[in-house]
Amino acid sequence: MPRKLVALRLALAAACVTHAATASAQSVMQPGGWEMRAKITAQDPATGETKTVSESTMKQCLTKAFLEKDPYLTPGIDREKMTQKGATCSLSDEARNGNRASWKMACKLADGTVLDAKIVNSASKHGFSSDMKQVVQKDGKAMSMQIAVTSKFIGACTKDMPSL
C-alpha cells in the first residue's frame, strides 16, 4: 500500500475512529453530513524541503449515536482494525481543554515501520480541525509529515456518504 494512503488512513483513523467517552456525553459536533479536507505534507530528509504529498476531500456521515460516544473526537484509534493491519499502538499525554483534545500516538506496523505522532483536535457544532505531526521511520530512514484535516458541517447525511 502506498505510504501516502497509509498515512491518510492513519490520520482519518486518529481523527474519526475514537474511544467511547461516557454514555451520557453531550455532543459538541452536529450530527449529519460533514465534508472533510485533508492535506498531507512531508519534509524531504535530504534537502529539508517541505512538499505537498496529497490533498483529498471526502464526505462522511457522523451519526448522533457516534457523536454521543465521543463528542470531541478525542484520543483514539480502533485498536482492533489496527491490529488486523498488524500494528501495535499506544496512546499517551491525553488532554482535553474546552473544545480541544490532544494526545500522542506511537505505532509499530507489521513491516517494521514506526510511527510517532502528536495529534491536536478542535471541535465545534459546525466545524472540526485536526493537526497531526508525525515522524515515520522505515528501513533506517525517517520522514517528517504533517496531516491537516479541516471539516465543516454540510447538512443532512446522504446515501452516498460512509457512516460512523
Secondary structure, 3 states (H helix, E strand, C coil): CCHHHHHHHHHHHHHHCCCCCCCCCCCCCCCEEEEEEEEEEEECCCCCCEEEEEEEEEEEEECHHHHHHCCCCCCCCCHHHHHHCCCEEEEEEEEEECCEEEEEEEEECCCCCEEEEEEEEEECCCEEEEEEEEEEEECCEEEEEEEEEEEEEEECCCCCCCEC
